[in-house]
Amino acid sequence: MLSVTRDDGVVLVTIDNPPVNLFDLALYPAMVRVSDDLAADDSVRAVVLASANPDFFIAHFDVSLILTLPRDMGAPRTLSDFDRMCENFRTMSKPTIAAIDGRVGGGGSELTLACDMRFASPRAVFSQPEVALGILPGGGGTVRLPRLVGRNRALEVVLGCEDIDARTAESWGWVNRVVDDPFAHAMMLARRIAAFPPAAVREAKESVLRADTGVEEALLAESAGFNRLLGDPRAQSAMTNFLARGGQTREGELRLGELATELGD
């Protein structure tokens, strides 16, 4: 499920939840716990997130679980566990780096958006398919993506629900760089940073984070919109249709951009 290894202050978190690394009832709480532990551990100097599956980093959140959520949750007053997990990776006092190979979408994409840096292979594919399912990116996608790529490109991604290739993501600023081996690059950079004085790394990251204003308020507003859409019959129909047409199978996920156009049928 999750493998956590340590070497000279660098923690590698490897995701392994076949067949498509779905954020399900096993992976999701495990990642929440890991984020809490790493944020609280002062011996950690840098964190790398990677996948054991060359075709999927994390496909997305389990749609069958979304279908079971209450439809009258209203506006939240505190961050959800998912938002807290992502905020842990954004705000912890050590750098967090995502090494992305294969597909990453939905909640998996939102997790990587919360990391300090993202490195992708040329074959990586990014998506936020939620609007095609009748909902919206409810784990920070509408909050963090515009801060990286700008309003117009974020709207293209979120409303268009199309696959975005790695080179386009790089040119938009979605990822830091496209490299042949994102895992090796991420580990090299993590080890380099881990060798620097930790107080300097901590203060430098905190200083950069001051540019991020209003994040928690925006996350709460996004969650409120997500909760409102759960009660829309069209959303329930689209999510059920997605599962019926092969969503969350390996074959269906590999054609996710095409599948998204069929959900209203």
Secondary structure as GFF3:
##gff-version 3
##sequence-region A 1 265
A	DSSP	beta_strand	2	7	.	.	.	ID=ss1
A	DSSP	beta_strand	10	15	.	.	.	ID=ss2
A	DSSP	alpha_helix	27	40	.	.	.	ID=ss3
A	DSSP	beta_strand	46	51	.	.	.	ID=ss4
A	DSSP	beta_strand	56	58	.	.	.	ID=ss5
A	DSSP	alpha_helix	63	66	.	.	.	ID=ss6
A	DSSP	alpha_helix	81	91	.	.	.	ID=ss7
A	DSSP	beta_strand	96	100	.	.	.	ID=ss8
A	DSSP	beta_strand	103	105	.	.	.	ID=ss9
A	DSSP	alpha_helix	106	114	.	.	.	ID=ss10
A	DSSP	beta_strand	117	120	.	.	.	ID=ss11
A	DSSP	beta_strand	125	127	.	.	.	ID=ss12
A	DSSP	three_ten_helix	130	133	.	.	.	ID=ss13
A	DSSP	alpha_helix	141	149	.	.	.	ID=ss14
A	DSSP	alpha_helix	151	160	.	.	.	ID=ss15
A	DSSP	beta_strand	164	165	.	.	.	ID=ss16
A	DSSP	alpha_helix	166	172	.	.	.	ID=ss17
A	DSSP	beta_strand	177	178	.	.	.	ID=ss18
A	DSSP	alpha_helix	182	194	.	.	.	ID=ss19
A	DSSP	alpha_helix	198	209	.	.	.	ID=ss20
A	DSSP	alpha_helix	215	230	.	.	.	ID=ss21
A	DSSP	alpha_helix	233	244	.	.	.	ID=ss22
A	DSSP	alpha_helix	250	254	.	.	.	ID=ss23
A	DSSP	alpha_helix	256	260	.	.	.	ID=ss24
###
